[in-house]
Amino acid sequence: MRLDLWLWAVRVYKTRPLAVEAIKGGHVKLNGQPTKPAREVHPGELITAQAGAIQRTLRVIGNPNARIGAPLVPQFAEDLTPPEEYQKAKESGLSALPIRPKGAGRPTKKERRNLDSLNL
């Protein structure tokens, strides 16, 4: 199975074009080496992928026939990502949220525009 298709099928990336873009951008390594999207993956290979703020490390266990549901991912990929990576992503996500006092009511049009510009 192609690397880009495998990354999409085991839900590392939301879409296959995002997986291809990440591979071509050098954010995905196969056994520590840069690779191409069409490279075939085999059981036992180690994949390192930058997905958002997380540097995920996965070991290929098998090749699914199609995109699979989240509960089935452990049958095809072993997650070797250190817990610190998940904690780092969790912390960075919390600090980016704007804080609005409880009971302040709905934001005005100007406040909403300001909030929207922060979330881009």
Biopython code that builds the backbone (N, CA, C, O; Angstrom):
import numpy as np
from Bio.PDB.StructureBuilder import StructureBuilder

atoms = [
    (1, "MET", "N", (0.844, -1.164, 0.000)),
    (1, "MET", "CA", (0.000, 0.000, 0.000)),
    (1, "MET", "C", (0.900, 1.241, 0.000)),
    (1, "MET", "O", (1.945, 1.259, 0.649)),
    (2, "ARG", "N", (0.483, 2.272, -0.732)),
    (2, "ARG", "CA", (1.226, 3.531, -0.808)),
    (2, "ARG", "C", (1.271, 4.211, 0.553)),
    (2, "ARG", "O", (0.339, 4.087, 1.347)),
    (3, "LEU", "N", (2.359, 4.931, 0.821)),
    (3, "LEU", "CA", (2.530, 5.617, 2.094)),
    (3, "LEU", "C", (1.443, 6.660, 2.323)),
    (3, "LEU", "O", (0.882, 6.734, 3.416)),
    (4, "ASP", "N", (1.138, 7.465, 1.310)),
    (4, "ASP", "CA", (0.118, 8.499, 1.495)),
    (4, "ASP", "C", (-1.243, 7.886, 1.783)),
    (4, "ASP", "O", (-1.993, 8.402, 2.612)),
    (5, "LEU", "N", (-1.564, 6.807, 1.117)),
    (5, "LEU", "CA", (-2.834, 6.124, 1.344)),
    (5, "LEU", "C", (-2.879, 5.494, 2.733)),
    (5, "LEU", "O", (-3.918, 5.518, 3.394)),
    (6, "TRP", "N", (-1.754, 4.928, 3.179)),
    (6, "TRP", "CA", (-1.703, 4.317, 4.508)),
    (6, "TRP", "C", (-1.900, 5.366, 5.597)),
    (6, "TRP", "O", (-2.658, 5.146, 6.541)),
    (7, "LEU", "N", (-1.210, 6.522, 5.467)),
    (7, "LEU", "CA", (-1.342, 7.591, 6.463)),
    (7, "LEU", "C", (-2.784, 8.100, 6.535)),
    (7, "LEU", "O", (-3.278, 8.415, 7.618)),
    (8, "TRP", "N", (-3.445, 8.180, 5.404)),
    (8, "TRP", "CA", (-4.844, 8.602, 5.368)),
    (8, "TRP", "C", (-5.740, 7.514, 5.963)),
    (8, "TRP", "O", (-6.653, 7.817, 6.732)),
    (9, "ALA", "N", (-5.488, 6.255, 5.615)),
    (9, "ALA", "CA", (-6.338, 5.143, 6.051)),
    (9, "ALA", "C", (-6.283, 4.929, 7.565)),
    (9, "ALA", "O", (-7.288, 4.550, 8.167)),
    (10, "VAL", "N", (-5.127, 5.164, 8.189)),
    (10, "VAL", "CA", (-5.028, 4.977, 9.638)),
    (10, "VAL", "C", (-5.217, 6.292, 10.391)),
    (10, "VAL", "O", (-4.879, 6.389, 11.570)),
    (11, "ARG", "N", (-5.754, 7.294, 9.715)),
    (11, "ARG", "CA", (-6.212, 8.548, 10.313)),
    (11, "ARG", "C", (-5.123, 9.416, 10.916)),
    (11, "ARG", "O", (-5.356, 10.094, 11.917)),
    (12, "VAL", "N", (-3.934, 9.406, 10.321)),
    (12, "VAL", "CA", (-2.898, 10.334, 10.745)),
    (12, "VAL", "C", (-3.216, 11.709, 10.153)),
    (12, "VAL", "O", (-3.047, 12.732, 10.817)),
    (13, "TYR", "N", (-3.680, 11.723, 8.892)),
    (13, "TYR", "CA", (-4.095, 12.949, 8.216)),
    (13, "TYR", "C", (-5.552, 12.815, 7.783)),
    (13, "TYR", "O", (-6.013, 11.722, 7.455)),
    (14, "LYS", "N", (-6.280, 13.951, 7.786)),
    (14, "LYS", "CA", (-7.704, 13.939, 7.467)),
    (14, "LYS", "C", (-7.993, 13.590, 6.015)),
    (14, "LYS", "O", (-8.970, 12.904, 5.719)),
    (15, "THR", "N", (-7.139, 14.064, 5.108)),
    (15, "THR", "CA", (-7.359, 13.793, 3.691)),
    (15, "THR", "C", (-6.072, 13.276, 3.064)),
    (15, "THR", "O", (-4.978, 13.484, 3.588)),
    (16, "ARG", "N", (-6.223, 12.605, 1.945)),
    (16, "ARG", "CA", (-5.051, 12.080, 1.256)),
    (16, "ARG", "C", (-4.188, 13.205, 0.688)),
    (16, "ARG", "O", (-2.963, 13.105, 0.752)),
    (17, "PRO", "N", (-4.780, 14.287, 0.127)),
    (17, "PRO", "CA", (-3.926, 15.388, -0.332)),
    (17, "PRO", "C", (-3.099, 16.022, 0.796)),
    (17, "PRO", "O", (-1.974, 16.463, 0.559)),
    (18, "LEU", "N", (-3.639, 16.071, 2.011)),
    (18, "LEU", "CA", (-2.858, 16.577, 3.144)),
    (18, "LEU", "C", (-1.682, 15.651, 3.439)),
    (18, "LEU", "O", (-0.592, 16.116, 3.772)),
    (19, "ALA", "N", (-1.898, 14.358, 3.318)),
    (19, "ALA", "CA", (-0.822, 13.394, 3.537)),
    (19, "ALA", "C", (0.270, 13.564, 2.479)),
    (19, "ALA", "O", (1.458, 13.542, 2.803)),
    (20, "VAL", "N", (-0.131, 13.733, 1.220)),
    (20, "VAL", "CA", (0.844, 13.920, 0.137)),
    (20, "VAL", "C", (1.640, 15.196, 0.364)),
    (20, "VAL", "O", (2.859, 15.211, 0.191)),
    (21, "GLU", "N", (0.954, 16.265, 0.749)),
    (21, "GLU", "CA", (1.616, 17.550, 0.997)),
    (21, "GLU", "C", (2.633, 17.436, 2.140)),
    (21, "GLU", "O", (3.730, 17.988, 2.059)),
    (22, "ALA", "N", (2.262, 16.720, 3.196)),
    (22, "ALA", "CA", (3.169, 16.538, 4.333)),
    (22, "ALA", "C", (4.399, 15.716, 3.923)),
    (22, "ALA", "O", (5.516, 16.026, 4.336)),
    (23, "ILE", "N", (4.197, 14.686, 3.122)),
    (23, "ILE", "CA", (5.317, 13.847, 2.685)),
    (23, "ILE", "C", (6.259, 14.651, 1.797)),
    (23, "ILE", "O", (7.476, 14.612, 1.977)),
    (24, "LYS", "N", (5.692, 15.379, 0.838)),
    (24, "LYS", "CA", (6.525, 16.180, -0.064)),
    (24, "LYS", "C", (7.220, 17.319, 0.669)),
    (24, "LYS", "O", (8.302, 17.744, 0.264)),
    (25, "GLY", "N", (6.607, 17.821, 1.748)),
    (25, "GLY", "CA", (7.194, 18.886, 2.534)),
    (25, "GLY", "C", (8.264, 18.415, 3.498)),
    (25, "GLY", "O", (8.878, 19.232, 4.185)),
    (26, "GLY", "N", (8.499, 17.109, 3.564)),
    (26, "GLY", "CA", (9.539, 16.568, 4.430)),
    (26, "GLY", "C", (9.100, 16.362, 5.865)),
    (26, "GLY", "O", (9.942, 16.191, 6.747)),
    (27, "HIS", "N", (7.788, 16.374, 6.123)),
    (27, "HIS", "CA", (7.278, 16.192, 7.482)),
    (27, "HIS", "C", (7.059, 14.720, 7.837)),
    (27, "HIS", "O", (6.706, 14.398, 8.971)),
    (28, "VAL", "N", (7.269, 13.832, 6.866)),
    (28, "VAL", "CA", (7.090, 12.401, 7.102)),
    (28, "VAL", "C", (8.388, 11.689, 6.745)),
    (28, "VAL", "O", (8.966, 11.917, 5.682)),
    (29, "LYS", "N", (8.836, 10.821, 7.650)),
    (29, "LYS", "CA", (10.042, 10.027, 7.389)),
    (29, "LYS", "C", (9.704, 8.551, 7.577)),
    (29, "LYS", "O", (8.948, 8.180, 8.475)),
    (30, "LEU", "N", (10.270, 7.736, 6.729)),
    (30, "LEU", "CA", (10.075, 6.297, 6.791)),
    (30, "LEU", "C", (11.408, 5.683, 7.171)),
    (30, "LEU", "O", (12.381, 5.791, 6.423)),
    (31, "ASN", "N", (11.460, 5.038, 8.332)),
    (31, "ASN", "CA", (12.702, 4.476, 8.870)),
    (31, "ASN", "C", (13.800, 5.535, 8.957)),
    (31, "ASN", "O", (14.972, 5.245, 8.715)),
    (32, "GLY", "N", (13.410, 6.770, 9.308)),
    (32, "GLY", "CA", (14.362, 7.844, 9.502)),
    (32, "GLY", "C", (14.816, 8.541, 8.230)),
    (32, "GLY", "O", (15.631, 9.461, 8.298)),
    (33, "GLN", "N", (14.318, 8.133, 7.083)),
    (33, "GLN", "CA", (14.720, 8.710, 5.808)),
    (33, "GLN", "C", (13.551, 9.431, 5.144)),
    (33, "GLN", "O", (12.414, 8.967, 5.236)),
    (34, "PRO", "N", (13.811, 10.567, 4.472)),
    (34, "PRO", "CA", (12.743, 11.207, 3.696)),
    (34, "PRO", "C", (12.271, 10.246, 2.608)),
    (34, "PRO", "O", (13.031, 9.395, 2.147)),
    (35, "THR", "N", (11.024, 10.388, 2.209)),
    (35, "THR", "CA", (10.457, 9.431, 1.262)),
    (35, "THR", "C", (9.517, 10.123, 0.299)),
    (35, "THR", "O", (9.362, 11.344, 0.334)),
    (36, "LYS", "N", (8.893, 9.339, -0.559)),
    (36, "LYS", "CA", (7.935, 9.854, -1.538)),
    (36, "LYS", "C", (6.558, 9.275, -1.238)),
    (36, "LYS", "O", (6.458, 8.234, -0.588)),
    (37, "PRO", "N", (5.488, 9.933, -1.701)),
    (37, "PRO", "CA", (4.130, 9.460, -1.404)),
    (37, "PRO", "C", (3.820, 8.062, -1.950)),
    (37, "PRO", "O", (3.040, 7.327, -1.345)),
    (38, "ALA", "N", (4.414, 7.693, -3.070)),
    (38, "ALA", "CA", (4.092, 6.410, -3.695)),
    (38, "ALA", "C", (4.898, 5.246, -3.129)),
    (38, "ALA", "O", (4.719, 4.114, -3.579)),
    (39, "ARG", "N", (5.769, 5.481, -2.168)),
    (39, "ARG", "CA", (6.586, 4.423, -1.573)),
    (39, "ARG", "C", (5.690, 3.412, -0.894)),
    (39, "ARG", "O", (4.785, 3.783, -0.148)),
    (40, "GLU", "N", (5.931, 2.143, -1.143)),
    (40, "GLU", "CA", (5.153, 1.064, -0.525)),
    (40, "GLU", "C", (5.582, 0.895, 0.935)),
    (40, "GLU", "O", (6.772, 0.925, 1.251)),
    (41, "VAL", "N", (4.602, 0.718, 1.812)),
    (41, "VAL", "CA", (4.911, 0.464, 3.221)),
    (41, "VAL", "C", (4.690, -1.012, 3.516)),
    (41, "VAL", "O", (3.800, -1.650, 2.954)),
    (42, "HIS", "N", (5.517, -1.537, 4.406)),
    (42, "HIS", "CA", (5.461, -2.955, 4.763)),
    (42, "HIS", "C", (5.424, -3.079, 6.281)),
    (42, "HIS", "O", (5.916, -2.194, 6.981)),
    (43, "PRO", "N", (4.855, -4.155, 6.799)),
    (43, "PRO", "CA", (4.809, -4.355, 8.253)),
    (43, "PRO", "C", (6.216, -4.307, 8.863)),
    (43, "PRO", "O", (7.179, -4.839, 8.310)),
    (44, "GLY", "N", (6.292, -3.644, 10.029)),
    (44, "GLY", "CA", (7.559, -3.531, 10.738)),
    (44, "GLY", "C", (8.279, -2.217, 10.494)),
    (44, "GLY", "O", (9.202, -1.879, 11.235)),
    (45, "GLU", "N", (7.882, -1.468, 9.476)),
    (45, "GLU", "CA", (8.551, -0.197, 9.190)),
    (45, "GLU", "C", (8.100, 0.867, 10.177)),
    (45, "GLU", "O", (6.979, 0.827, 10.684)),
    (46, "LEU", "N", (8.989, 1.819, 10.443)),
    (46, "LEU", "CA", (8.736, 2.889, 11.401)),
    (46, "LEU", "C", (8.480, 4.191, 10.650)),
    (46, "LEU", "O", (9.284, 4.598, 9.811)),
    (47, "ILE", "N", (7.354, 4.847, 10.954)),
    (47, "ILE", "CA", (6.970, 6.096, 10.293)),
    (47, "ILE", "C", (6.927, 7.200, 11.334)),
    (47, "ILE", "O", (6.321, 7.044, 12.394)),
    (48, "THR", "N", (7.576, 8.319, 11.025)),
    (48, "THR", "CA", (7.535, 9.508, 11.866)),
    (48, "THR", "C", (6.843, 10.594, 11.070)),
    (48, "THR", "O", (7.290, 10.948, 9.979)),
    (49, "ALA", "N", (5.742, 11.131, 11.611)),
    (49, "ALA", "CA", (4.954, 12.127, 10.881)),
    (49, "ALA", "C", (4.621, 13.304, 11.780)),
    (49, "ALA", "O", (4.195, 13.125, 12.921)),
    (50, "GLN", "N", (4.820, 14.508, 11.258)),
    (50, "GLN", "CA", (4.430, 15.730, 11.959)),
    (50, "GLN", "C", (2.974, 15.998, 11.605)),
    (50, "GLN", "O", (2.661, 16.367, 10.474)),
    (51, "ALA", "N", (2.085, 15.810, 12.580)),
    (51, "ALA", "CA", (0.653, 16.025, 12.374)),
    (51, "ALA", "C", (0.205, 17.136, 13.316)),
    (51, "ALA", "O", (-0.056, 16.896, 14.494)),
    (52, "GLY", "N", (0.118, 18.343, 12.789)),
    (52, "GLY", "CA", (-0.223, 19.480, 13.636)),
    (52, "GLY", "C", (0.951, 19.800, 14.538)),
    (52, "GLY", "O", (2.074, 19.987, 14.070)),
    (53, "ALA", "N", (0.685, 19.863, 15.840)),
    (53, "ALA", "CA", (1.744, 20.170, 16.807)),
    (53, "ALA", "C", (2.426, 18.901, 17.324)),
    (53, "ALA", "O", (3.361, 18.981, 18.121)),
    (54, "ILE", "N", (1.965, 17.741, 16.878)),
    (54, "ILE", "CA", (2.466, 16.466, 17.403)),
    (54, "ILE", "C", (3.400, 15.791, 16.401)),
    (54, "ILE", "O", (3.095, 15.705, 15.211)),
    (55, "GLN", "N", (4.530, 15.318, 16.894)),
    (55, "GLN", "CA", (5.441, 14.495, 16.098)),
    (55, "GLN", "C", (5.076, 13.043, 16.413)),
    (55, "GLN", "O", (5.513, 12.499, 17.428)),
    (56, "ARG", "N", (4.270, 12.409, 15.538)),
    (56, "ARG", "CA", (3.791, 11.057, 15.800)),
    (56, "ARG", "C", (4.770, 10.021, 15.269)),
    (56, "ARG", "O", (5.357, 10.194, 14.201)),
    (57, "THR", "N", (4.938, 8.953, 16.021)),
    (57, "THR", "CA", (5.786, 7.828, 15.626)),
    (57, "THR", "C", (4.915, 6.584, 15.605)),
    (57, "THR", "O", (4.296, 6.231, 16.608)),
    (58, "LEU", "N", (4.872, 5.922, 14.453)),
    (58, "LEU", "CA", (4.014, 4.749, 14.281)),
    (58, "LEU", "C", (4.806, 3.600, 13.681)),
    (58, "LEU", "O", (5.693, 3.812, 12.854)),
    (59, "ARG", "N", (4.482, 2.378, 14.099)),
    (59, "ARG", "CA", (5.045, 1.178, 13.490)),
    (59, "ARG", "C", (3.939, 0.518, 12.684)),
    (59, "ARG", "O", (2.833, 0.310, 13.183)),
    (60, "VAL", "N", (4.243, 0.192, 11.445)),
    (60, "VAL", "CA", (3.263, -0.432, 10.560)),
    (60, "VAL", "C", (3.069, -1.888, 10.980)),
    (60, "VAL", "O", (4.029, -2.653, 11.069)),
    (61, "ILE", "N", (1.821, -2.255, 11.235)),
    (61, "ILE", "CA", (1.490, -3.636, 11.578)),
    (61, "ILE", "C", (0.867, -4.333, 10.369)),
    (61, "ILE", "O", (1.138, -5.505, 10.109)),
    (62, "GLY", "N", (0.035, -3.604, 9.638)),
    (62, "GLY", "CA", (-0.623, -4.176, 8.475)),
    (62, "GLY", "C", (-1.134, -3.078, 7.562)),
    (62, "GLY", "O", (-1.023, -1.890, 7.863)),
    (63, "ASN", "N", (-1.697, -3.503, 6.439)),
    (63, "ASN", "CA", (-2.247, -2.571, 5.462)),
    (63, "ASN", "C", (-3.760, -2.752, 5.369)),
    (63, "ASN", "O", (-4.228, -3.814, 4.959)),
    (64, "PRO", "N", (-4.532, -1.729, 5.744)),
    (64, "PRO", "CA", (-5.985, -1.840, 5.632)),
    (64, "PRO", "C", (-6.422, -1.763, 4.170)),
    (64, "PRO", "O", (-5.723, -1.189, 3.334)),
    (65, "ASN", "N", (-7.579, -2.342, 3.871)),
    (65, "ASN", "CA", (-8.094, -2.307, 2.498)),
    (65, "ASN", "C", (-8.625, -0.930, 2.127)),
    (65, "ASN", "O", (-8.590, -0.544, 0.959)),
    (66, "ALA", "N", (-9.114, -0.191, 3.108)),
    (66, "ALA", "CA", (-9.685, 1.136, 2.887)),
    (66, "ALA", "C", (-9.506, 1.932, 4.170)),
    (66, "ALA", "O", (-8.916, 1.440, 5.131)),
    (67, "ARG", "N", (-10.012, 3.157, 4.189)),
    (67, "ARG", "CA", (-9.951, 3.970, 5.407)),
    (67, "ARG", "C", (-10.754, 3.272, 6.489)),
    (67, "ARG", "O", (-11.868, 2.808, 6.247)),
    (68, "ILE", "N", (-10.184, 3.202, 7.681)),
    (68, "ILE", "CA", (-10.811, 2.435, 8.761)),
    (68, "ILE", "C", (-11.282, 3.361, 9.865)),
    (68, "ILE", "O", (-10.857, 4.513, 9.951)),
    (69, "GLY", "N", (-12.155, 2.852, 10.698)),
    (69, "GLY", "CA", (-12.636, 3.602, 11.841)),
    (69, "GLY", "C", (-11.560, 3.696, 12.914)),
    (69, "GLY", "O", (-10.658, 2.862, 12.981)),
    (70, "ALA", "N", (-11.667, 4.715, 13.745)),
    (70, "ALA", "CA", (-10.668, 4.957, 14.785)),
    (70, "ALA", "C", (-10.456, 3.764, 15.721)),
    (70, "ALA", "O", (-9.314, 3.498, 16.096)),
    (71, "PRO", "N", (-11.512, 3.028, 16.118)),
    (71, "PRO", "CA", (-11.261, 1.887, 17.006)),
    (71, "PRO", "C", (-10.436, 0.763, 16.369)),
    (71, "PRO", "O", (-9.858, -0.055, 17.085)),
    (72, "LEU", "N", (-10.375, 0.714, 15.038)),
    (72, "LEU", "CA", (-9.639, -0.354, 14.355)),
    (72, "LEU", "C", (-8.181, 0.005, 14.057)),
    (72, "LEU", "O", (-7.419, -0.856, 13.617)),
    (73, "VAL", "N", (-7.782, 1.250, 14.286)),
    (73, "VAL", "CA", (-6.421, 1.687, 13.965)),
    (73, "VAL", "C", (-5.353, 0.838, 14.652)),
    (73, "VAL", "O", (-4.352, 0.529, 14.006)),
    (74, "PRO", "N", (-5.501, 0.436, 15.931)),
    (74, "PRO", "CA", (-4.441, -0.373, 16.565)),
    (74, "PRO", "C", (-4.174, -1.721, 15.880)),
    (74, "PRO", "O", (-3.130, -2.329, 16.121)),
    (75, "GLN", "N", (-5.082, -2.194, 15.043)),
    (75, "GLN", "CA", (-4.843, -3.442, 14.316)),
    (75, "GLN", "C", (-3.844, -3.249, 13.179)),
    (75, "GLN", "O", (-3.242, -4.214, 12.709)),
    (76, "PHE", "N", (-3.666, -1.994, 12.733)),
    (76, "PHE", "CA", (-2.811, -1.720, 11.585)),
    (76, "PHE", "C", (-1.611, -0.831, 11.893)),
    (76, "PHE", "O", (-0.670, -0.766, 11.101)),
    (77, "ALA", "N", (-1.634, -0.138, 13.050)),
    (77, "ALA", "CA", (-0.532, 0.753, 13.413)),
    (77, "ALA", "C", (-0.326, 0.737, 14.917)),
    (77, "ALA", "O", (-1.278, 0.851, 15.689)),
    (78, "GLU", "N", (0.931, 0.593, 15.323)),
    (78, "GLU", "CA", (1.279, 0.660, 16.741)),
    (78, "GLU", "C", (1.795, 2.066, 17.026)),
    (78, "GLU", "O", (2.763, 2.512, 16.409)),
    (79, "ASP", "N", (1.157, 2.758, 17.952)),
    (79, "ASP", "CA", (1.517, 4.137, 18.280)),
    (79, "ASP", "C", (2.674, 4.147, 19.279)),
    (79, "ASP", "O", (2.519, 3.717, 20.422)),
    (80, "LEU", "N", (3.829, 4.639, 18.842)),
    (80, "LEU", "CA", (5.018, 4.722, 19.684)),
    (80, "LEU", "C", (5.322, 6.167, 20.091)),
    (80, "LEU", "O", (6.414, 6.464, 20.577)),
    (81, "THR", "N", (4.362, 7.048, 19.892)),
    (81, "THR", "CA", (4.536, 8.462, 20.210)),
    (81, "THR", "C", (4.692, 8.640, 21.710)),
    (81, "THR", "O", (3.885, 8.116, 22.479)),
    (82, "PRO", "N", (5.733, 9.382, 22.149)),
    (82, "PRO", "CA", (5.902, 9.608, 23.585)),
    (82, "PRO", "C", (4.742, 10.446, 24.144)),
    (82, "PRO", "O", (4.226, 11.318, 23.444)),
    (83, "PRO", "N", (4.329, 10.196, 25.382)),
    (83, "PRO", "CA", (3.217, 10.945, 25.979)),
    (83, "PRO", "C", (3.494, 12.447, 26.072)),
    (83, "PRO", "O", (2.554, 13.241, 26.109)),
    (84, "GLU", "N", (4.773, 12.852, 26.110)),
    (84, "GLU", "CA", (5.104, 14.275, 26.180)),
    (84, "GLU", "C", (4.602, 15.029, 24.958)),
    (84, "GLU", "O", (4.231, 16.199, 25.059)),
    (85, "GLU", "N", (4.586, 14.364, 23.791)),
    (85, "GLU", "CA", (4.112, 15.007, 22.565)),
    (85, "GLU", "C", (2.627, 15.363, 22.679)),
    (85, "GLU", "O", (2.211, 16.458, 22.301)),
    (86, "TYR", "N", (1.839, 14.428, 23.204)),
    (86, "TYR", "CA", (0.410, 14.686, 23.365)),
    (86, "TYR", "C", (0.180, 15.789, 24.403)),
    (86, "TYR", "O", (-0.703, 16.630, 24.238)),
    (87, "GLN", "N", (0.981, 15.776, 25.471)),
    (87, "GLN", "CA", (0.848, 16.793, 26.508)),
    (87, "GLN", "C", (1.213, 18.170, 25.958)),
    (87, "GLN", "O", (0.559, 19.164, 26.274)),
    (88, "LYS", "N", (2.255, 18.223, 25.138)),
    (88, "LYS", "CA", (2.684, 19.484, 24.536)),
    (88, "LYS", "C", (1.579, 20.054, 23.646)),
    (88, "LYS", "O", (1.318, 21.257, 23.676)),
    (89, "ALA", "N", (0.941, 19.213, 22.869)),
    (89, "ALA", "CA", (-0.139, 19.660, 21.992)),
    (89, "ALA", "C", (-1.345, 20.121, 22.798)),
    (89, "ALA", "O", (-2.010, 21.091, 22.434)),
    (90, "LYS", "N", (-1.619, 19.430, 23.883)),
    (90, "LYS", "CA", (-2.746, 19.787, 24.730)),
    (90, "LYS", "C", (-2.523, 21.157, 25.366)),
    (90, "LYS", "O", (-3.443, 21.972, 25.421)),
    (91, "GLU", "N", (-1.315, 21.412, 25.843)),
    (91, "GLU", "CA", (-0.992, 22.696, 26.467)),
    (91, "GLU", "C", (-1.040, 23.841, 25.475)),
    (91, "GLU", "O", (-1.533, 24.922, 25.798)),
    (92, "SER", "N", (-0.535, 23.618, 24.271)),
    (92, "SER", "CA", (-0.541, 24.688, 23.277)),
    (92, "SER", "C", (-1.964, 25.007, 22.817)),
    (92, "SER", "O", (-2.253, 26.150, 22.464)),
    (93, "GLY", "N", (-2.836, 24.033, 22.814)),
    (93, "GLY", "CA", (-4.224, 24.254, 22.421)),
    (93, "GLY", "C", (-4.993, 25.051, 23.452)),
    (93, "GLY", "O", (-5.871, 25.836, 23.094)),
    (94, "LEU", "N", (-4.682, 24.866, 24.722)),
    (94, "LEU", "CA", (-5.388, 25.578, 25.778)),
    (94, "LEU", "C", (-4.989, 27.051, 25.829)),
    (94, "LEU", "O", (-5.830, 27.904, 26.117)),
    (95, "SER", "N", (-3.744, 27.359, 25.560)),
    (95, "SER", "CA", (-3.289, 28.740, 25.658)),
    (95, "SER", "C", (-3.807, 29.602, 24.510)),
    (95, "SER", "O", (-3.823, 30.827, 24.626)),
    (96, "ALA", "N", (-4.226, 28.993, 23.417)),
    (96, "ALA", "CA", (-4.673, 29.750, 22.250)),
    (96, "ALA", "C", (-6.132, 30.189, 22.362)),
    (96, "ALA", "O", (-6.576, 31.029, 21.579)),
    (97, "LEU", "N", (-6.882, 29.646, 23.308)),
    (97, "LEU", "CA", (-8.292, 29.988, 23.427)),
    (97, "LEU", "C", (-8.479, 31.356, 24.060)),
    (97, "LEU", "O", (-7.896, 31.645, 25.104)),
    (98, "PRO", "N", (-9.294, 32.203, 23.430)),
    (98, "PRO", "CA", (-9.573, 33.491, 24.063)),
    (98, "PRO", "C", (-10.501, 33.295, 25.262)),
    (98, "PRO", "O", (-11.404, 32.459, 25.231)),
    (99, "ILE", "N", (-10.268, 34.071, 26.309)),
    (99, "ILE", "CA", (-11.070, 33.931, 27.523)),
    (99, "ILE", "C", (-12.099, 35.054, 27.555)),
    (99, "ILE", "O", (-11.756, 36.231, 27.447)),
    (100, "ARG", "N", (-13.344, 34.679, 27.702)),
    (100, "ARG", "CA", (-14.437, 35.641, 27.781)),
    (100, "ARG", "C", (-15.110, 35.427, 29.125)),
    (100, "ARG", "O", (-15.467, 34.298, 29.461)),
    (101, "PRO", "N", (-15.291, 36.498, 29.906)),
    (101, "PRO", "CA", (-15.897, 36.340, 31.229)),
    (101, "PRO", "C", (-17.315, 35.786, 31.143)),
    (101, "PRO", "O", (-18.097, 36.158, 30.268)),
    (102, "LYS", "N", (-17.621, 34.895, 32.067)),
    (102, "LYS", "CA", (-18.950, 34.303, 32.108)),
    (102, "LYS", "C", (-19.964, 35.398, 32.459)),
    (102, "LYS", "O", (-19.726, 36.223, 33.342)),
    (103, "GLY", "N", (-21.085, 35.388, 31.759)),
    (103, "GLY", "CA", (-22.134, 36.369, 31.994)),
    (103, "GLY", "C", (-21.934, 37.662, 31.232)),
    (103, "GLY", "O", (-22.678, 38.618, 31.447)),
    (104, "ALA", "N", (-20.939, 37.720, 30.335)),
    (104, "ALA", "CA", (-20.670, 38.940, 29.581)),
    (104, "ALA", "C", (-21.648, 39.119, 28.428)),
    (104, "ALA", "O", (-21.662, 40.166, 27.780)),
    (105, "GLY", "N", (-22.461, 38.109, 28.171)),
    (105, "GLY", "CA", (-23.433, 38.215, 27.081)),
    (105, "GLY", "C", (-22.812, 37.909, 25.738)),
    (105, "GLY", "O", (-21.654, 37.503, 25.641)),
    (106, "ARG", "N", (-23.609, 38.112, 24.702)),
    (106, "ARG", "CA", (-23.118, 37.862, 23.353)),
    (106, "ARG", "C", (-22.095, 38.915, 22.974)),
    (106, "ARG", "O", (-22.208, 40.071, 23.382)),
    (107, "PRO", "N", (-21.077, 38.516, 22.179)),
    (107, "PRO", "CA", (-20.114, 39.523, 21.735)),
    (107, "PRO", "C", (-20.752, 40.476, 20.720)),
    (107, "PRO", "O", (-21.628, 40.088, 19.947)),
    (108, "THR", "N", (-20.297, 41.712, 20.740)),
    (108, "THR", "CA", (-20.764, 42.673, 19.744)),
    (108, "THR", "C", (-20.125, 42.319, 18.409)),
    (108, "THR", "O", (-19.240, 41.466, 18.331)),
    (109, "LYS", "N", (-20.590, 42.992, 17.361)),
    (109, "LYS", "CA", (-20.058, 42.719, 16.039)),
    (109, "LYS", "C", (-18.545, 42.978, 15.997)),
    (109, "LYS", "O", (-17.801, 42.202, 15.397)),
    (110, "LYS", "N", (-18.096, 44.052, 16.623)),
    (110, "LYS", "CA", (-16.676, 44.383, 16.653)),
    (110, "LYS", "C", (-15.886, 43.327, 17.439)),
    (110, "LYS", "O", (-14.812, 42.907, 17.008)),
    (111, "GLU", "N", (-16.417, 42.900, 18.588)),
    (111, "GLU", "CA", (-15.740, 41.872, 19.384)),
    (111, "GLU", "C", (-15.670, 40.550, 18.621)),
    (111, "GLU", "O", (-14.665, 39.843, 18.689)),
    (112, "ARG", "N", (-16.727, 40.222, 17.903)),
    (112, "ARG", "CA", (-16.746, 38.978, 17.127)),
    (112, "ARG", "C", (-15.687, 39.007, 16.035)),
    (112, "ARG", "O", (-14.997, 38.013, 15.810)),
    (113, "ARG", "N", (-15.554, 40.147, 15.352)),
    (113, "ARG", "CA", (-14.523, 40.280, 14.315)),
    (113, "ARG", "C", (-13.129, 40.092, 14.917)),
    (113, "ARG", "O", (-12.274, 39.418, 14.342)),
    (114, "ASN", "N", (-12.922, 40.696, 16.076)),
    (114, "ASN", "CA", (-11.627, 40.544, 16.742)),
    (114, "ASN", "C", (-11.364, 39.091, 17.123)),
    (114, "ASN", "O", (-10.245, 38.604, 16.961)),
    (115, "LEU", "N", (-12.375, 38.398, 17.625)),
    (115, "LEU", "CA", (-12.238, 36.980, 17.980)),
    (115, "LEU", "C", (-11.949, 36.144, 16.740)),
    (115, "LEU", "O", (-11.105, 35.248, 16.771)),
    (116, "ASP", "N", (-12.649, 36.436, 15.652)),
    (116, "ASP", "CA", (-12.437, 35.687, 14.403)),
    (116, "ASP", "C", (-11.030, 35.897, 13.863)),
    (116, "ASP", "O", (-10.429, 34.967, 13.325)),
    (117, "SER", "N", (-10.500, 37.106, 14.000)),
    (117, "SER", "CA", (-9.147, 37.357, 13.481)),
    (117, "SER", "C", (-8.095, 36.603, 14.305)),
    (117, "SER", "O", (-7.037, 36.254, 13.781)),
    (118, "LEU", "N", (-8.380, 36.350, 15.593)),
    (118, "LEU", "CA", (-7.445, 35.585, 16.421)),
    (118, "LEU", "C", (-7.455, 34.111, 16.061)),
    (118, "LEU", "O", (-6.427, 33.446, 16.195)),
    (119, "ASN", "N", (-8.583, 33.576, 15.607)),
    (119, "ASN", "CA", (-8.727, 32.144, 15.338)),
    (119, "ASN", "C", (-8.236, 31.747, 13.961)),
    (119, "ASN", "O", (-8.240, 30.557, 13.646)),
    (120, "LEU", "N", (-7.814, 32.677, 13.130)),
    (120, "LEU", "CA", (-7.333, 32.327, 11.793)),
    (120, "LEU", "C", (-6.040, 31.663, 11.930)),
    (120, "LEU", "O", (-5.436, 31.274, 10.930)),
]
sb = StructureBuilder()
sb.init_structure("model")
sb.init_model(0)
sb.init_chain("A")
sb.init_seg("    ")
for serial, (resi, resn, name, xyz) in enumerate(atoms, 1):
    if name == "N":
        sb.init_residue(resn, " ", resi, " ")
    sb.init_atom(name, np.array(xyz, "f"), 0.0, 1.0, " ", f" {name:<3s}", serial, name[0])
structure = sb.get_structure()
